[in-house]
Amino acid sequence: MKSWPSTAIPLVLFSSMSVLTACSGGGSGSGNEGDVVSTPPPVSTSSSSSSGSSSSGSSSSGGSSGGGSAILYENFGDGQFVNFDEADTEFFFTPEYKALNANNSEDTRPSFYYPTCCFFLNDNPEDGPEVALHQMGIVSDNGNPSMLLDTGRFTAGQTRPDIEAADPKKDTTSSGDLATWGELDLSRDYRISFCVKDAAGSRKMQIYVDNNTTGESNSFWGGGGGGSRIFDVPTDMLIPGKRVEINIPGNTTLEPGATEVDFRSVRVGNGSSFLQFRVEGGSTVILDDLLVEYQEEDGQAELPECNVFTPATAPDAPSEAPVASGGDTSIVVTWSDILGASSYDLAWGTADDVNSATVVDGITNTQYALEDLANGTQYFVFVRAKNSAGTSDWSPSASATPEAPDVTDPDVVLLEDFNAATNGNASETNLFTPNYKSVSTDPLKPFYNVTAGGSNIAVAGGQLGYNNARFSLGETEPGTATAAGVAPSGDMDLSQPYEISFEVVINDNVDDGTGKCQVYADNNTTSSGNSIHDGASKIFEASVVQLAGGSPTGTVIITSDVGTETSFLQFRCDSGVETPITIDNLVIQYQ
């Protein structure tokens, strides 16, 4: 030894066999060439999500939360992956999931986890990914992401070496290496542990240090008892539902408190190391909750209890009909989220018969707008849930009828009596949803939006109350703060002088000289200068006890010429307003 300074695929145990050419993952010769292995294929697969994209959010941290002060903790995407399709696995091996710390412009794929087999088309990174989920990928343990390996292998923390090769991170380590390249500090005695969720076959699961090949001697650390292959155990010895523990130096056990199956007397690793995980072709291991820590730590105590793999099941059918709301040549359909669903199908038609309906598949949220429909025609809608394991039955039907808008006084911009709004605070009432009222340019965007203090806004009995809160009317880009010099994004034409009126029907505030209520044009902040209209954006401000012409209750009338053809309004009562004011019969009209 040299020294150096410091969608989803549910797992099925297979009975049939097929022949597969391994991508440098079958044999363990020093040449690292692929061989022909007998690999059990999946007996059944489910179609991947039609969303066509990863279910992950952009997070450079990966599944690295938990595990105390660990060198590495990986839960393979808990809370991030739900589709368990090729896109999820592809995302796992990107820097967007977890990136290397090193900033190397020569590294075209600076991901912390790097596939060294069974991932790229023609086994060539330049050809792009071609994920083989039955060889390596994120799978669903009844909805919990786990990693399946069967012929597949990948490294953790490998940086790009200064080597000229088609793939510098694959099959490039050797016994002649003068240095290591990695971001794991293994310069102190360390422990690797992971949960075995399932295992099949009799070939080997292996873990290497500073070795991106399948030959144990191809490393700075060489081979043998003190060499790079620190774990080399037949998969039929692994125990589903138990945690493997590998101490370097020290013993290796296949479950807590069990007899050791190996003992390493020397440490393998230094301050710039990486690991490689591999399962030989013809055997399958599903693992989770990988933890690498120094031996004086005990991060395992913080980890979830190890469990046996449970294949994902299809989600339950929606028990309730969706909610359908008709608009002008459109219907907005909303439904409740279904546990375990990764996407939804929506069926619609003019008959209360799902078999004759048109199906829109792969919807990844719980709302959808059907457009270009015939006004005056009743339409029926049905919803079902899907995941990588299957598809539920259809929900009961709901129906709605698109209607042309009423021809109203052209001088009236808005009439609002709140009578159709359901009771509840801002998160409960339908007032702030597109089902109640949407902007004219997008049936999925609500006309009313909370800009702050939603818990202090509530609808009751067809009237709206609020204090220490604000909300906007007709804002098409909520969440984007307005600013001086920036054109507004609104749904109301306020380019000519207009009048706002509403009734204050309840106001129990006392006169302490502090509480005020305001109305802004094209400003969704609390500073009047944050608008294309600068300070003029605050078109109304009054003491809460003098809102209606000097009285706490009554009719408020505001006249203004501040606006554009694409304007919106914001109503606010500031933090000095201690109890809600309740308003009704809001009217906006041209003067």
C-alpha positions as CSV (number, residue, x, y, z in Angstrom):
1,M,0.0,0.0,0.0
2,K,1.3,3.4,-0.9
3,S,1.2,6.4,1.4
4,W,0.4,9.9,0.4
5,P,0.3,13.1,2.4
6,S,-2.7,14.2,3.7
7,T,-42.1,5.2,-12.4
8,A,-40.8,3.7,-10.3
9,I,-40.3,0.3,-11.0
10,P,-41.7,-1.8,-8.2
11,L,-39.2,-4.5,-7.4
12,V,-40.3,-8.0,-8.4
13,L,-38.2,-11.1,-7.5
14,F,-37.7,-12.7,-10.9
15,S,-38.0,-16.2,-12.1
16,S,-37.3,-15.7,-15.8
17,M,-33.8,-14.8,-17.1
18,S,-32.5,-12.9,-20.1
19,V,-29.1,-12.1,-21.6
20,L,-27.8,-8.6,-21.3
21,T,-24.4,-7.1,-22.3
22,A,-23.1,-5.3,-19.2
23,C,-21.6,-1.9,-19.5
24,S,-18.3,-2.6,-17.7
25,G,-20.3,-3.9,-14.7
26,G,-20.4,-7.7,-15.0
27,G,-16.9,-9.0,-14.4
28,S,-14.2,-8.0,-12.1
29,G,-11.1,-8.4,-14.2
30,S,-8.4,-5.7,-14.3
31,G,-9.2,-4.9,-17.8
32,N,-12.7,-3.6,-16.8
33,E,-14.2,-4.7,-20.1
34,G,-17.9,-5.6,-20.1
35,D,-19.0,-9.2,-20.2
36,V,-22.2,-11.1,-20.9
37,V,-24.2,-11.7,-17.7
38,S,-27.5,-13.4,-17.0
39,T,-29.7,-10.6,-15.6
40,P,-33.3,-11.0,-14.5
41,P,-35.5,-8.4,-16.2
42,P,-38.5,-6.8,-14.6
43,V,-41.5,-9.0,-14.9
44,S,-43.8,-6.0,-15.1
45,T,-43.2,-2.3,-15.6
46,S,-45.5,0.7,-15.4
47,S,-45.5,3.5,-17.8
48,S,-43.5,6.6,-16.7
49,S,-45.3,9.8,-15.9
50,S,-46.4,11.7,-18.9
51,S,-45.2,14.9,-17.4
52,G,-41.9,14.4,-19.1
53,S,-39.9,16.0,-16.3
54,S,-38.4,15.3,-13.0
55,S,-40.6,15.6,-9.9
56,S,-37.7,17.1,-8.2
57,G,-37.2,20.7,-7.1
58,S,-33.9,22.4,-7.8
59,S,-31.8,21.7,-4.8
60,S,-28.0,21.5,-4.6
61,S,-28.2,19.8,-1.2
62,G,-29.6,16.5,-2.4
63,G,-30.9,14.3,0.3
64,S,-28.2,15.4,2.7
65,S,-30.3,16.5,5.6
66,G,-30.0,14.6,8.9
67,G,-27.3,12.2,10.0
68,G,-25.8,14.6,12.5
69,S,-22.3,15.8,11.6
70,A,-21.9,13.1,8.9
71,I,-19.3,13.1,6.1
72,L,-22.2,12.1,3.9
73,Y,-25.9,11.3,4.4
74,E,-28.1,10.4,1.5
75,N,-31.8,9.5,1.5
76,F,-32.1,9.4,-2.3
77,G,-34.6,12.2,-2.6
78,D,-37.1,11.9,0.2
79,G,-39.7,14.6,-0.4
80,Q,-38.3,15.3,-3.9
81,F,-39.1,12.3,-6.1
82,V,-42.6,11.2,-6.7
83,N,-42.7,9.9,-10.3
84,F,-40.0,7.3,-10.0
85,D,-39.4,7.4,-13.7
86,E,-36.3,7.9,-15.9
87,A,-36.4,11.6,-15.3
88,D,-36.1,11.3,-11.6
89,T,-33.0,9.0,-11.9
90,E,-31.5,11.3,-14.4
91,F,-32.0,14.3,-12.1
92,F,-30.4,12.4,-9.2
93,F,-27.1,12.3,-11.2
94,T,-27.0,16.0,-11.8
95,P,-25.4,18.9,-10.0
96,E,-28.9,20.4,-9.5
97,Y,-29.6,17.5,-7.1
98,K,-26.2,17.6,-5.4
99,A,-23.1,19.4,-6.8
100,L,-19.4,19.0,-6.1
101,N,-17.8,21.8,-4.2
102,A,-15.0,21.9,-6.7
103,N,-15.2,24.5,-9.4
104,N,-13.5,22.8,-12.4
105,S,-14.4,24.3,-15.8
106,E,-13.1,21.1,-17.4
107,D,-15.8,19.0,-15.6
108,T,-18.8,19.1,-17.9
109,R,-20.9,17.1,-15.3
110,P,-19.9,18.3,-11.8
111,S,-22.4,16.2,-10.0
112,F,-21.6,14.7,-6.6
113,Y,-23.0,11.4,-7.6
114,Y,-21.6,10.2,-10.9
115,P,-22.8,7.0,-12.8
116,T,-19.9,4.8,-13.8
117,C,-22.2,2.3,-15.5
118,C,-25.6,1.8,-17.1
119,F,-26.6,5.4,-17.5
120,F,-25.3,7.0,-20.7
121,L,-26.3,6.0,-24.3
122,N,-23.5,3.8,-25.7
123,D,-21.8,4.2,-22.3
124,N,-20.6,7.6,-23.5
125,P,-21.4,10.8,-21.6
126,E,-21.3,12.8,-24.9
127,D,-24.3,10.8,-26.1
128,G,-26.4,11.8,-23.2
129,P,-28.4,9.8,-20.6
130,E,-30.3,6.6,-21.5
131,V,-31.5,5.5,-18.1
132,A,-32.0,1.8,-17.5
133,L,-34.1,1.7,-14.4
134,H,-33.8,-2.1,-14.0
135,Q,-30.0,-1.7,-13.7
136,M,-29.7,1.5,-11.6
137,G,-32.3,4.0,-10.5
138,I,-34.6,5.7,-8.0
139,V,-37.4,3.3,-7.2
140,S,-40.5,3.6,-4.9
141,D,-40.6,1.9,-1.6
142,N,-44.3,2.5,-1.3
143,G,-43.7,6.1,-2.1
144,N,-40.3,6.5,-0.4
145,P,-37.3,6.9,-2.8
146,S,-34.6,4.3,-2.6
147,M,-31.7,3.3,-4.9
148,L,-31.8,0.1,-6.9
149,L,-28.5,-1.4,-8.2
150,D,-28.3,-4.4,-10.6
151,T,-25.2,-4.1,-12.7
152,G,-25.2,-0.4,-12.0
153,R,-22.5,1.5,-10.2
154,F,-21.9,5.1,-9.2
155,T,-19.4,7.2,-7.3
156,A,-19.9,9.7,-4.5
157,G,-17.7,12.7,-4.3
158,Q,-15.5,12.0,-7.3
159,T,-13.9,15.1,-8.8
160,R,-12.6,15.2,-12.4
161,P,-9.0,14.0,-12.6
162,D,-6.5,15.6,-15.0
163,I,-6.7,12.7,-17.4
164,E,-7.4,12.6,-21.1
165,A,-10.2,10.0,-21.6
166,A,-13.6,9.7,-23.2
167,D,-14.9,9.6,-19.6
168,P,-12.3,10.7,-17.1
169,K,-14.5,9.6,-14.2
170,K,-15.0,6.1,-15.3
171,D,-12.5,3.2,-15.5
172,T,-9.5,5.6,-15.1
173,T,-8.1,4.8,-11.6
174,S,-5.2,2.4,-11.5
175,S,-2.6,0.9,-9.2
176,G,-0.1,3.5,-10.6
177,D,-2.0,6.5,-9.4
178,L,0.1,9.0,-7.5
179,A,-2.8,10.8,-5.9
180,T,-6.5,10.5,-5.2
181,W,-9.3,12.8,-6.4
182,G,-12.4,13.3,-4.3
183,E,-14.2,15.4,-1.8
184,L,-14.8,13.0,1.0
185,D,-12.4,13.4,4.0
186,L,-11.7,9.8,5.0
187,S,-8.4,10.7,6.8
188,R,-9.9,9.6,10.1
189,D,-11.4,6.2,11.1
190,Y,-14.8,6.2,9.5
191,R,-18.0,4.1,9.2
192,I,-20.3,3.4,6.2
193,S,-23.8,2.2,6.9
194,F,-26.9,1.8,4.8
195,C,-30.3,0.2,5.0
196,V,-30.8,-2.9,2.9
197,K,-34.5,-2.8,1.8
198,D,-34.3,-5.8,-0.6
199,A,-31.8,-8.1,-2.1
200,A,-32.0,-10.9,-4.7
201,G,-29.4,-13.1,-6.4
202,S,-26.1,-14.4,-5.2
203,R,-23.5,-12.2,-6.9
204,K,-21.6,-9.4,-5.0
205,M,-22.4,-6.0,-3.7
206,Q,-19.2,-4.0,-3.5
207,I,-17.9,-0.7,-2.2
208,Y,-14.6,0.8,-3.3
209,V,-12.5,3.7,-2.1
210,D,-10.8,5.9,-4.8
211,N,-11.6,3.3,-7.5
212,N,-13.9,4.0,-10.4
213,T,-13.4,0.6,-12.0
214,T,-14.5,-3.0,-11.2
215,G,-11.0,-4.3,-10.4
216,E,-10.0,-3.9,-6.8
217,S,-6.3,-3.3,-7.5
218,N,-7.1,-0.4,-9.8
219,S,-6.6,2.2,-7.2
220,F,-4.1,4.3,-5.3
221,W,-4.7,1.8,-2.5
222,G,-4.2,-1.3,-4.5
223,G,-5.9,-4.6,-3.7
224,G,-5.9,-7.2,-1.1
225,G,-6.9,-7.0,2.6
226,G,-5.9,-3.3,2.8
227,G,-7.0,-2.4,-0.7
228,S,-9.6,-0.3,-2.3
229,R,-12.5,-2.8,-2.2
230,I,-13.7,-2.4,1.4
231,F,-17.0,-4.3,1.0
232,D,-17.5,-7.4,-1.1
233,V,-20.5,-9.5,0.1
234,P,-22.8,-11.8,-1.8
235,T,-26.3,-10.3,-2.1
236,D,-28.0,-13.4,-0.7
237,M,-26.2,-12.7,2.6
238,L,-27.7,-9.2,2.9
239,I,-30.8,-9.0,5.2
240,P,-33.7,-6.9,4.0
241,G,-34.8,-4.5,6.8
242,K,-31.4,-4.5,8.4
243,R,-28.6,-1.9,8.4
244,V,-25.1,-2.9,7.1
245,E,-22.2,-1.4,9.0
246,I,-18.7,-1.1,7.6
247,N,-16.0,0.2,10.0
248,I,-12.7,1.2,8.4
249,P,-10.6,0.1,10.2
250,G,-12.7,-2.4,12.1
251,N,-15.4,-5.0,11.5
252,T,-18.2,-5.3,9.0
253,T,-21.6,-6.6,10.1
254,L,-24.8,-7.2,8.1
255,E,-27.1,-6.2,11.0
256,P,-26.6,-4.5,14.3
257,G,-24.9,-6.7,16.9
258,A,-24.4,-9.6,14.4
259,T,-21.2,-11.6,13.9
260,E,-18.7,-9.8,11.7
261,V,-18.3,-10.9,8.2
262,D,-15.1,-9.0,7.5
263,F,-12.4,-7.1,9.4
264,R,-10.1,-4.4,8.1
265,S,-7.0,-3.6,10.1
266,V,-6.0,-0.5,8.3
267,R,-7.7,2.7,7.2
268,V,-8.3,3.1,3.4
269,G,-8.8,6.7,2.4
270,N,-7.4,10.2,2.9
271,G,-8.6,13.8,2.9
272,S,-9.4,13.7,-0.9
273,S,-11.2,10.4,-1.4
274,F,-14.4,9.2,-3.1
275,L,-16.5,6.1,-2.9
276,Q,-18.0,3.8,-5.5
277,F,-21.0,1.6,-5.0
278,R,-21.7,-1.4,-7.2
279,V,-23.8,-4.5,-7.5
280,E,-22.7,-7.2,-10.0
281,G,-25.0,-8.0,-12.8
282,G,-27.6,-10.8,-12.1
283,S,-28.2,-9.6,-8.5
284,T,-30.3,-6.7,-7.2
285,V,-30.0,-4.6,-4.1
286,I,-32.3,-1.8,-3.0
287,L,-30.6,0.5,-0.4
288,D,-31.5,3.7,1.4
289,D,-30.4,6.1,4.1
290,L,-26.7,5.9,3.3
291,L,-24.5,7.3,6.1
292,V,-20.8,7.9,6.1
293,E,-19.5,9.3,9.4
294,Y,-16.4,9.2,11.7
295,Q,-16.4,6.3,14.1
296,E,-16.8,8.6,17.2
297,E,-20.1,9.8,15.8
298,D,-23.5,8.0,16.1
299,G,-25.7,9.5,13.4
300,Q,-27.6,6.3,13.0
301,A,-29.6,7.1,16.0
302,E,-31.2,10.0,14.0
303,L,-32.1,7.9,11.0
304,P,-35.4,6.4,10.1
305,E,-35.9,2.7,11.2
306,C,-34.7,0.4,8.4
307,N,-37.6,-1.4,6.7
308,V,-38.3,-4.1,4.1
309,F,-39.0,-2.9,0.6
310,T,-42.7,-2.6,-0.2
311,P,-43.5,-2.1,-3.9
312,A,-45.5,0.9,-4.7
313,T,-49.3,0.5,-5.1
314,A,-51.6,2.4,-7.3
315,P,-53.3,5.4,-5.6
316,D,-56.8,5.2,-4.4
317,A,-59.6,6.6,-6.6
318,P,-60.8,10.0,-5.7
319,S,-63.8,9.5,-3.4
320,E,-65.4,12.9,-4.3
321,A,-66.3,14.5,-7.5
322,P,-64.1,17.4,-8.7
323,V,-65.3,20.9,-8.5
324,A,-66.1,22.4,-12.0
325,S,-66.8,26.1,-12.6
326,G,-67.9,27.4,-15.9
327,G,-66.6,30.6,-17.6
328,D,-66.7,32.1,-21.0
329,T,-66.0,29.0,-23.3
330,S,-64.1,27.4,-20.5
331,I,-64.4,25.3,-17.4
332,V,-61.9,25.3,-14.5
333,V,-61.7,21.9,-12.8
334,T,-60.2,21.5,-9.3
335,W,-59.8,18.4,-7.2
336,S,-58.3,17.3,-3.9
337,D,-54.8,15.9,-3.8
338,I,-54.6,12.1,-3.6
339,L,-52.0,10.4,-1.4
340,G,-49.4,8.6,-3.5
341,A,-50.4,10.2,-6.8
342,S,-47.7,11.6,-9.1
343,S,-50.0,12.8,-11.8
344,Y,-53.7,12.9,-12.8
345,D,-55.9,12.2,-15.8
346,L,-58.9,14.4,-16.5
347,A,-61.7,13.1,-18.7
348,W,-64.4,15.4,-20.1
349,G,-67.3,15.2,-22.5
350,T,-70.9,16.1,-23.0
351,A,-72.3,12.8,-21.7
352,D,-72.1,11.5,-18.1
353,D,-70.1,8.6,-19.3
354,V,-66.3,8.4,-18.8
355,N,-66.0,5.8,-21.6
356,S,-67.0,8.3,-24.3
357,A,-65.0,11.2,-22.8
358,T,-61.8,12.8,-24.0
359,V,-58.8,12.2,-21.7
360,V,-56.2,14.7,-20.8
361,D,-53.3,12.8,-19.1
362,G,-50.2,13.6,-17.1
363,I,-51.6,16.6,-15.2
364,T,-49.1,17.3,-12.3
365,N,-51.2,19.7,-10.2
366,T,-54.8,19.6,-8.9
367,Q,-56.3,22.1,-11.3
368,Y,-56.9,22.3,-15.0
369,A,-58.7,24.6,-17.4
370,L,-60.7,23.2,-20.3
371,E,-60.9,25.9,-23.0
372,D,-62.5,26.5,-26.4
373,L,-65.8,24.9,-25.2
374,A,-69.3,25.7,-26.5
375,N,-71.2,28.2,-24.3
376,G,-74.5,26.9,-23.1
377,T,-73.5,23.2,-23.3
378,Q,-73.2,21.1,-20.2
379,Y,-69.9,19.2,-19.8
380,F,-69.1,16.4,-17.4
381,V,-65.7,15.8,-15.9
382,F,-64.0,12.9,-14.2
383,V,-60.5,12.6,-12.5
384,R,-58.3,9.7,-11.7
385,A,-54.9,9.4,-10.0
386,K,-51.7,7.8,-11.2
387,N,-48.2,6.8,-10.1
388,S,-45.5,4.5,-11.2
389,A,-47.4,1.4,-9.9
390,G,-50.7,2.0,-11.7
391,T,-53.8,4.1,-12.2
392,S,-56.9,4.5,-9.9
393,D,-60.5,4.2,-10.9
394,W,-62.3,7.3,-12.0
395,S,-63.9,9.7,-9.6
396,P,-67.6,10.5,-9.6
397,S,-68.5,13.0,-12.2
398,A,-69.1,16.7,-11.9
399,S,-70.6,19.1,-14.4
400,A,-70.5,22.7,-15.4
401,T,-71.8,24.8,-18.3
402,P,-69.8,27.5,-20.0
403,E,-71.6,30.8,-20.3
404,A,-71.0,34.0,-22.2
405,P,-70.4,36.9,-19.9
406,D,-73.4,39.1,-19.1
407,V,-73.6,42.3,-21.1
408,T,-73.2,45.0,-18.5
409,D,-72.8,48.7,-18.3
410,P,-69.6,49.5,-20.1
411,D,-68.7,52.1,-17.5
412,V,-68.7,49.4,-14.7
413,V,-65.3,47.8,-14.2
414,L,-66.2,45.6,-11.2
415,L,-69.3,44.7,-9.2
416,E,-68.6,42.5,-6.2
417,D,-71.1,41.6,-3.4
418,F,-69.1,38.6,-2.1
419,N,-72.3,36.5,-2.0
420,A,-70.7,33.6,-3.9
421,A,-67.6,33.5,-1.6
422,T,-67.5,30.6,0.8
423,N,-66.9,31.3,4.5
424,G,-63.4,31.0,6.0
425,N,-60.1,32.8,6.2
426,A,-57.9,33.4,3.1
427,S,-56.7,29.8,2.9
428,E,-60.2,28.4,3.3
429,T,-62.5,30.6,1.3
430,N,-62.9,30.3,-2.4
431,L,-62.6,34.0,-2.9
432,F,-58.8,33.8,-3.6
433,T,-59.1,31.0,-6.2
434,P,-59.7,31.1,-9.9
435,N,-62.9,29.1,-9.4
436,Y,-64.4,32.1,-7.8
437,K,-63.1,34.7,-10.3
438,S,-60.1,34.6,-12.6
439,V,-58.3,37.3,-14.5
440,S,-59.5,37.6,-18.1
441,T,-56.2,36.5,-19.6
442,D,-55.8,33.2,-17.7
443,P,-58.6,31.1,-16.2
444,L,-56.1,29.5,-13.8
445,K,-55.0,32.8,-12.2
446,P,-57.3,34.2,-9.4
447,F,-58.6,37.7,-9.7
448,Y,-58.2,38.3,-5.9
449,N,-54.8,37.6,-4.3
450,V,-53.6,37.9,-0.7
451,T,-50.5,40.1,-0.6
452,A,-50.0,39.8,3.2
453,G,-51.7,38.7,6.4
454,G,-54.0,36.0,5.0
455,S,-54.9,34.8,8.5
456,N,-56.4,38.2,9.2
457,I,-58.7,38.1,6.1
458,A,-62.0,36.2,6.3
459,V,-65.3,35.9,4.5
460,A,-68.5,35.4,6.5
461,G,-72.0,35.7,5.3
462,G,-71.2,37.3,2.0
463,Q,-69.0,40.0,3.5
464,L,-65.3,40.5,3.6
465,G,-63.4,41.4,6.8
466,Y,-59.7,42.2,7.2
467,N,-57.2,44.0,9.5
468,N,-53.4,44.1,9.5
469,A,-53.6,42.6,6.1
470,R,-53.7,43.4,2.4
471,F,-55.1,41.9,-0.8
472,S,-55.1,42.8,-4.5
473,L,-57.8,42.9,-7.2
474,G,-56.9,42.0,-10.8
475,E,-53.2,41.5,-10.3
476,T,-51.9,39.1,-13.0
477,E,-48.4,38.6,-11.6
478,P,-48.9,38.2,-7.8
479,G,-45.7,37.6,-5.9
480,T,-43.6,39.9,-8.1
481,A,-43.1,43.1,-6.1
482,T,-43.9,46.3,-8.0
483,A,-41.3,49.0,-8.3
484,A,-40.8,52.6,-9.6
485,G,-40.6,52.8,-13.4
486,V,-41.9,49.3,-14.0
487,A,-45.1,48.9,-16.0
488,P,-48.0,47.2,-14.0
489,S,-49.4,43.8,-14.7
490,G,-53.1,44.1,-14.1
491,D,-56.5,43.0,-15.5
492,M,-58.4,46.3,-15.1
493,D,-58.5,49.2,-17.5
494,L,-58.2,52.2,-15.2
495,S,-56.8,54.5,-17.9
496,Q,-59.7,57.0,-17.5
497,P,-61.0,58.6,-14.3
498,Y,-62.8,56.2,-12.1
499,E,-64.7,55.8,-8.8
500,I,-64.4,53.1,-6.1
501,S,-67.2,52.7,-3.6
502,F,-67.8,50.1,-0.9
503,E,-69.8,49.9,2.3
504,V,-68.1,49.5,5.7
505,V,-70.7,47.5,7.6
506,I,-68.8,46.5,10.7
507,N,-66.0,48.5,12.4
508,D,-65.4,48.1,16.1
509,N,-62.0,49.8,16.2
510,V,-61.4,52.6,18.7
511,D,-59.7,55.9,18.0
512,D,-56.2,55.5,19.2
513,G,-54.7,57.6,16.4
514,T,-52.7,54.9,14.8
515,G,-54.7,52.5,12.6
516,K,-55.2,53.4,9.0
517,C,-56.6,51.8,5.8
518,Q,-55.3,52.5,2.3
519,V,-56.0,51.7,-1.3
520,Y,-53.2,51.6,-3.9
521,A,-53.2,51.6,-7.7
522,D,-50.5,49.4,-9.3
523,N,-48.7,48.8,-6.1
524,N,-48.6,45.5,-4.1
525,T,-46.2,46.8,-1.4
526,T,-46.6,49.1,1.6
527,S,-44.4,51.9,0.2
528,S,-46.3,54.3,-2.1
529,G,-43.1,54.9,-4.1
530,N,-42.9,51.2,-5.3
531,S,-45.1,51.8,-8.4
532,I,-45.0,53.2,-11.9
533,H,-47.0,56.1,-10.4
534,D,-44.5,56.7,-7.6
535,G,-46.0,58.3,-4.6
536,A,-49.3,58.9,-6.3
537,S,-50.0,55.2,-6.2
538,K,-51.6,55.6,-2.7
539,I,-55.0,56.8,-3.9
540,F,-56.7,56.6,-0.5
541,E,-55.7,56.7,3.1
542,A,-57.9,57.4,6.2
543,S,-58.0,56.7,9.9
544,V,-59.8,53.4,10.5
545,V,-62.4,55.2,12.6
546,Q,-63.1,57.9,9.9
547,L,-63.3,55.7,6.8
548,A,-66.7,56.7,5.6
549,G,-66.7,60.5,5.4
550,G,-65.5,60.9,9.0
551,S,-67.5,57.9,10.4
552,P,-66.3,54.4,11.1
553,T,-69.1,52.8,9.0
554,G,-71.0,53.8,5.9
555,T,-70.2,54.2,2.3
556,V,-66.6,54.9,1.2
557,I,-66.2,56.8,-2.1
558,I,-62.8,57.2,-3.7
559,T,-62.3,59.1,-7.0
560,S,-59.0,58.8,-8.9
561,D,-57.3,59.2,-12.3
562,V,-54.2,57.1,-11.4
563,G,-54.1,54.0,-13.5
564,T,-53.3,52.4,-16.9
565,E,-55.0,50.0,-19.3
566,T,-53.4,47.2,-17.4
567,S,-53.9,48.2,-13.8
568,F,-54.8,46.5,-10.5
569,L,-55.7,47.7,-7.0
570,Q,-54.5,46.8,-3.5
571,F,-56.7,47.2,-0.4
572,R,-54.9,47.4,3.0
573,C,-55.5,48.0,6.7
574,D,-52.2,48.5,8.5
575,S,-50.9,46.9,11.7
576,G,-52.6,49.7,13.8
577,V,-56.0,48.3,12.9
578,E,-56.6,45.9,15.7
579,T,-60.0,44.4,14.8
580,P,-61.4,43.7,11.3
581,I,-63.3,46.1,9.2
582,T,-66.0,44.3,7.3
583,I,-66.9,45.6,3.8
584,D,-69.5,44.7,1.2
585,N,-70.9,45.9,-2.2
586,L,-67.6,46.9,-3.8
587,V,-68.1,48.8,-7.1
588,I,-65.5,50.2,-9.5
589,Q,-66.8,52.3,-12.4
590,Y,-65.7,55.1,-14.6
591,Q,-66.7,58.6,-13.6
